[in-house]
Amino acid sequence: MTVLVDEPLWPAHGRLWAHLVSDTSLDELHAFATANDVPARAFDLDHYDVPEEIIPRLVAAGAQPVQGKELVRRLIASGLRIRGRDRLR
């Protein structure tokens, strides 16, 4: 099981946000998110958007902190990545 979280760089709604992904399966990602009280509405096709303040809790629960480029590289390698142009359909 490898759930990854990147650094919170994305501003929205007065906070900074990060991405939570699995490099194994969406089932693993959803199970981890549910177990850690990440709301289903935070899911965006291949990742969860998570606010900066919960990252320490996610890491304590087993999420591996990585840089954004590493997160994307591993998400693409897993076959789970949804490209931006495919999100519009």
Backbone torsions as a table, in degrees:
resi	resn	phi	psi	omega
1	MET	NA	125.5	174.0
2	THR	-135.8	107.9	172.2
3	VAL	-105.9	133.5	-174.9
4	LEU	-117.1	147.8	173.4
5	VAL	-135.1	133.9	179.7
6	ASP	-96.4	-178.5	-177.4
7	GLU	-75.4	145.1	-179.1
8	PRO	-76.9	102.3	-177.2
9	LEU	-120.5	-9.5	-169.7
10	TRP	-100.4	108.4	-179.8
11	PRO	-79.3	136.7	173.7
12	ALA	-169.1	141.2	175.3
13	HIS	56.4	36.2	177.1
14	GLY	73.3	17.3	-179.5
15	ARG	-139.0	170.5	169.5
16	LEU	-103.6	143.4	-175.2
17	TRP	-123.7	152.2	177.0
18	ALA	-125.4	178.9	178.7
19	HIS	-117.4	139.0	176.8
20	LEU	-115.8	122.5	-178.3
21	VAL	-136.3	165.6	168.9
22	SER	-115.2	142.9	173.6
23	ASP	-100.3	17.9	-179.8
24	THR	-121.1	-56.1	-176.9
25	SER	-162.3	154.8	175.2
26	LEU	-68.5	-32.6	177.1
27	ASP	-59.4	-43.6	177.6
28	GLU	-62.3	-43.3	-180.0
29	LEU	-62.2	-47.1	-179.9
30	HIS	-64.0	-39.9	178.8
31	ALA	-63.5	-43.7	178.6
32	PHE	-63.6	-45.1	179.8
33	ALA	-61.5	-46.2	179.7
34	THR	-61.4	-45.1	-179.1
35	ALA	-64.1	-21.2	-176.9
36	ASN	-114.1	21.8	173.8
37	ASP	58.2	33.3	172.3
38	VAL	-85.8	121.1	-175.0
39	PRO	-65.7	145.3	-179.8
40	ALA	-58.4	-31.1	-179.4
41	ARG	-64.9	-14.3	179.5
42	ALA	-81.9	-6.1	-178.1
43	PHE	-79.2	134.6	-179.8
44	ASP	-132.7	72.0	174.0
45	LEU	67.7	-44.3	179.1
46	ASP	-138.9	3.7	-178.8
47	HIS	-156.9	164.6	169.6
48	TYR	-106.3	138.6	169.6
49	ASP	-87.1	125.4	-176.9
50	VAL	-126.9	138.8	-180.0
51	PRO	-74.1	151.0	-176.9
52	GLU	-50.8	-39.0	-172.6
53	GLU	-68.9	-16.7	178.7
54	ILE	-97.8	-3.7	-178.5
55	ILE	-58.0	-44.5	178.0
56	PRO	-57.5	-37.3	178.3
57	ARG	-67.3	-40.5	179.2
58	LEU	-65.8	-40.7	178.1
59	VAL	-65.4	-42.1	178.1
60	ALA	-61.7	-29.1	179.7
61	ALA	-84.9	-4.8	175.3
62	GLY	122.4	-4.4	176.9
63	ALA	-67.4	139.3	-179.2
64	GLN	-94.8	119.7	177.1
65	PRO	-73.9	132.6	179.1
66	VAL	-141.1	162.4	173.4
67	GLN	-71.5	156.3	-178.1
68	GLY	-56.2	-41.7	-180.0
69	LYS	-63.3	-38.6	178.0
70	GLU	-66.7	-41.9	179.3
71	LEU	-59.5	-47.9	-179.8
72	VAL	-64.2	-44.0	179.6
73	ARG	-57.5	-45.1	-178.1
74	ARG	-73.2	-32.7	176.7
75	LEU	-66.9	-43.0	177.1
76	ILE	-62.3	-46.4	-179.3
77	ALA	-60.9	-29.7	-179.3
78	SER	-74.0	-18.7	-175.8
79	GLY	85.0	4.3	-177.1
80	LEU	-93.7	-10.3	-175.5
81	ARG	-65.2	132.2	172.1
82	ILE	-105.3	117.0	-178.0
83	ARG	-69.3	153.7	-179.1
84	GLY	-54.7	-44.1	-178.8
85	ARG	-66.9	-24.2	177.7
86	ASP	-82.8	-14.0	178.4
87	ARG	-74.1	-20.5	-175.3
88	LEU	-80.9	-11.7	-176.5
89	ARG	-79.5	NA	NA
